[in-house]
Amino acid sequence: MSWRYPITLVAVSLSLLAIVPAASAAPITVSCNGGGCSTDWYKTSITVAFAWDPVGVMQTASCDTNTVTGDTAGWSRTCVVTYTNGSQSSLPVTVKKDAAPPTITGSSPTRGPDSNGWYNHPVGVTFNGSDATSGLAGCSSPGYSGPDTAGASFTGTCTDNAGNVSAPLTSGSIKYDATPPAVSLSLSRGPDSDGWYNHPVDFHASGSDNLSGIASCNSGTIGGGGSVAASCTDAAGNSGSAGASVNYDASAPSIDSVTLDRPADSNGWYNHPVHVTFHGTDSGSGISSCTDASYSGPDTSSTTVNGTCTDRAGNRVNGTSPAFKYDSTPPTITNLGFDWDDGTATLTWTASPDTKAIEIDRTPGTAGADPSAVFKGLASSFEDTGLTNKVKYVYTINGFDEAGNKASDSVTIVPGAKLYSPARGTVLKSPPLLAWRPVAGASYYNLQVFYGVSGKAFRRVASVAVSGRKVLTTWPLQPRFRMKKSWTFNGKHRTLVKGRYRWYVYPGIGKRTAHKYGPLIGQSDFVVTKR
């Protein structure tokens, strides 16, 4: 027996059933293309040959050799051998042949597009087909995961159960874009202050896409700190995003304290410019600055300073300092007048109502050349006694208000007797020449002489307390007058007798008939003894 076709693929099934022959008979065998018969599919012609031991064989049926050339899902034969003893042996065989490749009918993606006809992540393609004999075993199922393209095509085949492979089929293209777009983020305005935003700011995303194109980008408003993210989506449904860190602080800082640069200058009052400093904190962007102001007026018994603290984001809080008193205006010392006499100096002045204390310093002082205070109090005049005639004394009058402001004025006085002849207390034995310092503007003088011992009855002459009795009144035109041993006064004869005499001089202004006199020039005394 010779084989005409090699066996390359076996399919279907072979069923062998032996009818037990006579005990002396040999079994029937069968071969396919010279070898064992397979239950799998054959793709070429099959020569089926039976074989048996001819001893004792009376006849055979369906045991001839056959070649199966056509495709078949099942070609069957049963070889029956009859022996002379009347027994039989039989062997059935079934073979399958499929030499025709399947038919590929088309392909389809395993799922629909992700967005707008585009795929954005791996997708499979299934090819479809049919087979008339052995049936379809399977078709190609390729997958696609890139590169991005607007037209990706697929080639596939189908295989039947006999192992025949169809001719390849190229399917229609798909659009594939798995790359997200590039996104940039922009804000509608720059920071409000020092890199910080202090009120809502709009943001907008813009993007670019190299294949499917931008479909949409989002926008919005930032109303809080931290960061912001925006996105764009391409036509394939890929999303890209961009973020930005945003310094955002919409809360005002707080003012924690307000301080003045020093305690009050005097009695709770400030009397020269005072710095008022505001101190604050901010938990967001941090403090940028707080008011540091100088108050220099106006004067007031109660005032405050308004200030602010500003954070780096430009948020501001207003505040007010504690109330304080301010007076930088010194009191006034006006109408400073002075007079002097023998060993004395008299000062007069007018102090403004806000003056609370007067201090008078004198140079030389009470203990030497250095100045010293000779008066402290609140008055409008002061008489300094015990001075040395013909020594220059400088008096400085200082007026202080409650705020400690000081007003000063100075005057120089050289004390000396205004009624200089005779000197005060001189003891005489002859009529004296009474002389005094001239007064500017005086057209004459009024001289009054009193006789008597101090301690007797007092009277007042032109607001000056005097003692004794008046023994002479005269109106000399010059600042001197020579007394005589005797004279007449008020119709009485007077004589210069021993005892103490006190004399007073007033300047006369204008005509004598006007009886207009200036303030007392001075007073003095002398003593007359026996000759």
C-alpha positions in Angstrom: 0.0 0.0 0.0 1.5 3.3 -0.9 0.6 6.9 0.5 -0.3 9.5 -1.9 -0.6 12.5 0.5 1.2 13.3 3.7 -0.9 13.8 6.8 -0.4 17.3 8.2 -3.4 17.9 10.5 -5.9 15.5 12.0 -9.4 16.4 13.1 -12.8 15.0 13.9 -13.0 11.5 15.6 -12.4 7.8 14.8 -14.5 5.1 16.3 -13.2 1.6 16.1 -15.6 -1.2 17.0 -14.4 -4.8 16.7 -16.8 -7.7 16.3 -15.0 -10.4 17.9 -14.0 -13.0 15.3 -13.6 -16.6 15.7 -11.0 -17.5 18.1 -8.6 -18.4 15.3 -9.2 -15.1 13.4 -6.9 -12.1 13.4 -8.3 -8.6 14.2 -9.1 -6.0 11.5 -6.9 -2.9 11.3 -7.3 0.3 9.5 -4.9 3.0 8.3 -5.3 6.5 7.0 -2.7 7.6 4.5 -0.5 4.8 5.7 -0.7 5.6 9.3 -3.1 5.6 12.1 -6.4 7.2 11.6 -6.9 10.5 13.6 -10.0 11.9 15.1 -8.8 15.4 14.1 -9.4 17.1 10.8 -7.5 16.3 7.7 -6.7 19.1 5.3 -5.7 16.8 2.4 -7.2 13.7 0.7 -7.4 10.7 3.0 -6.8 7.1 1.8 -8.5 4.8 4.2 -7.3 1.1 4.0 -8.5 -1.9 6.0 -6.3 -4.9 6.7 -7.1 -8.4 8.1 -5.8 -11.9 8.3 -7.2 -13.8 5.3 -7.0 -17.1 7.0 -10.5 -18.6 7.4 -12.1 -15.5 5.8 -15.2 -16.5 3.8 -16.1 -12.9 2.6 -15.7 -9.1 3.4 -18.0 -6.3 3.1 -17.1 -2.5 2.8 -13.5 -3.3 3.4 -12.1 -1.9 0.2 -9.6 1.0 0.2 -11.2 4.4 -0.4 -9.7 7.9 -0.9 -11.7 10.8 0.5 -10.9 13.8 -1.6 -13.8 16.2 -0.8 -14.4 18.2 2.3 -16.6 16.4 4.7 -17.6 16.7 8.3 -17.7 12.9 8.6 -16.9 10.1 6.1 -17.7 6.7 7.7 -17.1 3.0 6.8 -17.4 -0.3 8.6 -15.4 -3.2 7.4 -17.1 -6.6 8.1 -15.1 -9.8 7.7 -17.1 -13.1 7.8 -15.3 -16.3 8.6 -15.9 -19.8 7.6 -17.0 -20.8 11.0 -19.8 -18.3 10.6 -18.3 -15.7 12.9 -17.7 -12.1 11.9 -15.3 -9.2 12.8 -16.0 -5.6 12.0 -14.2 -2.3 12.3 -15.8 1.1 11.7 -13.9 4.3 10.9 -14.9 7.9 10.5 -12.7 10.6 9.2 -13.1 14.4 8.7 -11.5 16.6 6.0 -11.5 20.3 5.5 -9.0 21.8 3.0 -10.9 25.1 2.4 -9.9 28.2 4.4 -12.6 30.0 6.3 -14.1 33.2 5.0 -13.2 36.5 6.9 -16.2 38.8 6.8 -15.0 41.9 8.6 -13.9 43.5 11.9 -15.3 45.7 14.6 -13.7 47.5 17.7 -14.4 45.9 21.1 -16.0 49.1 22.2 -17.2 52.4 20.9 -15.1 55.6 20.7 -14.3 57.5 23.9 -15.2 60.9 22.7 -16.2 62.5 19.4 -15.2 59.4 17.4 -11.8 59.3 19.1 -10.2 56.6 21.2 -8.0 57.7 24.1 -6.9 54.4 25.7 -6.1 51.0 24.3 -8.8 49.4 22.2 -9.2 45.9 20.7 -10.4 45.0 17.3 -12.2 41.7 16.6 -12.3 40.1 13.1 -15.3 38.1 12.1 -15.6 35.1 9.7 -17.3 31.8 8.9 -16.3 28.2 7.8 -18.6 25.8 6.0 -17.1 22.5 7.1 -14.9 22.4 10.2 -16.3 25.5 11.6 -14.6 28.7 12.8 -11.9 28.2 15.5 -11.1 31.9 15.9 -10.1 35.2 14.3 -7.4 37.8 15.1 -8.1 40.2 17.9 -5.4 42.8 17.8 -5.2 45.7 20.2 -4.1 49.3 19.6 -2.4 51.5 22.2 -0.6 54.0 20.1 1.1 55.9 18.6 -1.5 58.7 18.3 -2.9 58.9 14.8 -5.9 60.1 13.0 -6.1 56.9 11.0 -5.0 53.5 12.5 -5.9 50.4 10.4 -5.8 46.7 11.4 -5.0 43.5 9.5 -6.3 40.2 10.7 -7.2 36.5 9.7 -9.6 33.8 10.7 -8.7 30.2 11.3 -11.1 27.2 11.1 -11.0 24.1 13.3 -9.0 22.3 10.6 -6.3 24.9 10.9 -6.9 26.6 7.6 -6.2 30.3 7.7 -8.0 32.8 5.7 -6.4 35.5 3.6 -5.6 38.6 5.6 -8.1 41.4 5.7 -7.3 45.1 6.4 -10.1 46.8 8.3 -11.1 50.5 8.3 -9.1 53.0 10.3 -9.8 54.4 13.8 -8.8 57.7 15.3 -6.5 57.4 18.4 -5.3 60.2 20.7 -4.1 59.2 24.2 -2.0 62.3 24.8 -3.6 65.0 27.0 -3.4 68.6 25.8 -0.9 71.1 27.1 -2.5 73.6 29.5 -1.5 77.0 30.7 -3.2 79.0 33.5 -3.7 82.7 33.5 -5.2 85.1 36.1 -7.3 88.0 35.2 -5.0 90.5 37.1 -1.8 90.7 38.9 -1.4 90.6 42.7 -2.9 93.4 44.7 0.1 93.9 46.9 3.5 92.4 47.4 2.7 89.2 45.5 -0.6 88.7 47.4 -4.3 88.9 46.3 -6.8 90.3 48.7 -10.0 89.8 46.9 -11.4 87.3 44.4 -9.5 86.9 41.1 -10.7 85.1 38.0 -8.6 82.4 36.3 -8.8 81.0 32.8 -7.2 77.9 31.2 -6.0 77.8 27.7 -4.5 74.8 25.9 -3.1 73.3 22.8 -3.4 69.8 21.3 -1.4 68.4 18.5 -4.0 65.9 17.1 -7.7 65.8 18.1 -7.7 69.5 19.0 -9.0 71.4 22.1 -12.6 70.8 22.9 -13.0 72.9 26.0 -11.2 74.7 28.9 -12.5 75.7 32.2 -12.4 79.0 34.1 -13.5 80.2 37.5 -12.8 82.5 40.4 -10.3 82.1 43.2 -11.7 83.2 46.5 -9.3 81.6 48.9 -5.6 80.9 49.4 -3.5 78.0 48.5 -3.5 76.9 44.9 -5.7 76.8 41.9 -5.9 74.2 39.1 -7.5 74.5 35.7 -8.0 72.0 32.9 -8.6 71.6 29.2 -10.1 68.6 27.4 -9.3 67.6 23.8 -11.8 66.1 21.3 -10.6 62.7 22.3 -11.6 63.2 25.9 -8.1 63.6 27.3 -7.8 66.1 30.1 -4.7 68.1 30.9 -4.4 70.5 33.8 -2.2 73.3 35.1 -1.9 74.6 38.6 -0.6 77.7 40.2 0.2 78.6 43.8 -1.8 81.7 44.8 -1.0 83.9 47.8 -4.4 84.9 49.0 -5.3 86.9 52.1 -8.6 88.7 52.3 -8.5 89.2 56.1 -7.5 92.4 57.7 -4.7 92.3 60.3 -5.4 93.1 63.9 -4.1 96.0 66.0 -2.8 94.6 69.2 -1.5 97.7 71.0 -0.8 101.4 70.6 2.1 102.9 72.5 3.4 106.4 73.0 7.2 106.8 72.9 7.5 108.1 76.5 5.5 108.9 79.6 3.7 112.2 79.9 6.0 115.1 80.4 4.2 116.8 83.3 1.0 116.1 85.3 -0.3 113.7 82.6 0.4 116.2 79.8 2.7 116.0 76.8 4.3 119.3 75.9 6.4 118.5 72.8 5.9 116.1 69.9 5.1 112.5 70.9 5.4 109.5 68.7 2.4 107.2 68.6 3.1 103.7 67.3 0.6 101.1 66.3 1.5 97.4 66.7 -0.3 94.6 64.9 -0.2 91.0 63.8 -1.5 89.1 60.8 -1.8 85.3 60.5 -2.0 85.4 56.7 0.4 87.4 54.6 2.0 89.0 57.7 2.3 92.7 58.8 3.7 95.1 56.2 3.5 98.3 58.2 1.8 100.1 61.1 1.3 103.8 61.7 4.2 105.5 63.5 2.9 109.1 63.7 4.1 112.1 65.5 1.5 114.3 67.3 2.5 117.9 67.6 -0.8 119.7 68.1 -3.2 121.3 68.3 -3.3 121.7 72.1 -6.1 119.9 73.7 -7.1 118.4 77.0 -8.1 115.1 75.3 -7.1 113.8 71.9 -6.4 110.6 70.1 -4.4 109.6 67.1 -5.9 107.5 64.3 -3.7 104.9 62.7 -3.7 101.7 60.7 -1.9 98.4 60.3 -1.5 97.0 56.8 -0.6 93.5 55.9 1.5 92.4 52.9 -1.7 91.7 50.9 -2.8 95.3 51.3 -5.6 94.6 53.8 -5.9 97.4 56.3 -7.4 97.8 59.8 -8.0 101.2 61.4 -7.4 101.9 65.1 -7.4 104.7 67.6 -4.8 105.4 70.3 -5.7 105.9 73.9 -6.7 109.5 74.8 -3.9 111.8 76.0 -3.5 115.5 76.8 -1.2 117.7 74.8 -0.1 121.3 75.4 3.0 122.7 73.7 2.1 126.3 74.2 3.9 128.0 77.1 2.2 130.4 79.3 2.9 134.1 78.8 4.7 136.6 81.0 3.8 140.1 80.0 3.9 143.6 81.4 7.2 142.9 83.1 8.1 145.9 85.2 10.9 146.5 87.7 12.0 149.1 90.2 14.9 149.4 92.5 15.9 151.3 95.5 18.5 151.2 98.2 19.4 147.5 98.4 16.2 146.4 96.9 14.7 145.3 93.6 11.0 145.0 92.8 9.6 143.0 89.9 6.0 143.0 88.6 4.5 141.0 85.8 1.3 139.7 84.4 1.1 135.9 84.0 -1.5 134.2 81.7 -4.3 132.3 83.4 -2.8 128.9 82.5 0.3 129.7 84.6 0.5 127.4 87.6 3.9 128.3 89.0 6.4 131.2 89.0 10.1 130.8 89.6 12.6 133.7 89.7 16.3 133.0 89.3 18.9 135.6 90.1 22.4 135.9 89.0 24.5 136.3 91.1 22.7 134.1 93.4 22.3 134.0 97.2 25.5 132.1 97.7 27.9 133.5 95.1 28.2 134.0 91.4 26.1 131.1 90.3 22.4 131.6 89.8 19.9 130.6 92.4 16.1 130.7 92.8 15.0 133.6 95.0 11.2 133.0 94.5 8.9 130.1 93.9 5.1 130.4 94.0 2.3 132.0 92.2 2.2 135.8 92.4 2.4 138.9 90.2 5.2 140.8 92.1 8.3 140.2 94.1 10.6 142.4 96.1 14.2 141.2 96.6 15.9 142.8 99.5 19.4 142.7 101.0 21.0 143.6 97.7 24.3 145.4 97.2 23.9 148.7 95.6 25.7 149.3 92.2 25.9 145.5 91.6 24.3 144.3 88.4 21.6 141.6 89.1 20.0 139.6 86.3 16.5 138.3 87.1 14.9 135.6 85.0 11.2 135.1 85.6 10.0 131.6 84.6 6.3 130.8 84.3 5.2 127.2 84.2 1.9 125.7 83.1 0.4 122.4 84.2 2.0 120.7 81.1 5.5 121.8 82.1 5.8 124.5 79.4 8.0 127.4 80.4 7.9 131.0 79.6 10.8 133.1 80.5 11.7 136.8 80.5 14.8 138.5 82.0 15.6 141.9 83.3 18.8 143.5 84.6 18.6 145.7 87.7 21.4 147.7 89.4 20.0 148.6 92.8 20.7 152.0 94.4 19.0 154.6 96.4 16.6 156.7 94.4 16.6 159.3 97.1 20.3 159.4 97.4 21.0 162.6 99.4 21.3 162.3 102.2 21.8 158.6 102.4 19.2 156.7 104.3 19.6 157.0 108.1 22.2 159.8 107.8 22.6 161.8 111.1 22.7 165.6 110.4 23.3 168.7 112.4 22.4 171.2 109.7 19.6 171.4 107.1 20.2 168.8 104.3 20.1 169.0 100.6 17.4 166.5 99.5 18.2 165.0 96.1 16.9 162.2 94.0 17.2 160.6 90.6 15.3 162.5 87.9 12.3 160.8 86.2 11.9 161.1 82.5 8.7 163.0 81.6 8.4 164.7 85.0 7.8 168.4 84.6 8.1 169.0 88.4 8.2 166.9 91.6 6.1 166.7 94.8 8.2 166.5 98.0 6.6 165.6 101.3 8.5 165.5 104.6 7.1 163.9 107.8 8.5 164.3 111.3 8.0 161.7 114.0 9.3 158.4 115.4 8.3 155.1 113.7 5.7 153.3 115.7 3.5 156.3 116.2 0.1 156.7 114.5 0.3 155.7 110.7 -1.4 157.4 107.8 -1.5 156.8 104.1 -0.2 159.2 101.5 -0.9 158.2 97.9 -1.3 154.5 98.9 2.0 154.6 100.9 1.9 154.0 104.6 3.7 156.7 106.5 4.2 157.6 110.2 4.6 160.9 111.9 3.1 164.3 110.9 3.7 166.2 107.7 5.8 169.2 108.2 6.6 170.2 104.6 5.1 169.9 101.1 6.7 171.6 98.1 6.8 171.3 94.3 10.4 171.8 93.1 11.1 171.9 89.3 14.4 170.1 89.7 15.2 166.8 91.4 16.6 168.4 94.5 15.5 170.7 97.3 17.6 172.5 100.1 15.8 172.5 103.4 16.1 175.5 105.7 16.4 175.9 109.4 12.8 177.2 109.4 9.9 177.5 107.1 6.2 178.0 107.0 3.7 175.1 106.2 -0.1 175.3 106.3 0.2 178.8 107.9 2.4 177.5 110.7 6.0 178.3 111.4 8.2 175.2 111.3 11.7 174.7 112.6 14.2 171.9 111.8 14.4 170.3 115.2 16.2 167.2 116.3 14.5 163.9 115.6 13.8 161.5 112.7 12.5 162.8 109.4 11.0 160.7 106.6 10.6 162.1 103.1 8.8 161.0 99.9 9.0 162.2 96.3 6.5 161.9 93.5 6.9 163.0 89.8 4.5 165.6 88.5 3.2 165.1 85.0 2.1 168.1 82.9 1.0 171.3 84.5 0.9 171.4 88.2 -2.7 172.6 88.1 -3.6 169.2 86.6 -2.6 167.4 89.8 -1.4 164.4 87.9 1.4 162.4 89.5 3.3 159.3 88.7 4.1 156.5 91.1 6.3 157.2 94.1 9.9 157.7 93.2 11.0 156.6 96.6 11.3 157.3 100.3 14.1 157.8 102.7 14.9 159.2 106.1 17.5 161.2 108.1 18.0 162.1 111.7 18.7 165.6 113.0 20.7 166.0 116.2 21.7 169.0 118.3 24.4 171.2 116.9 
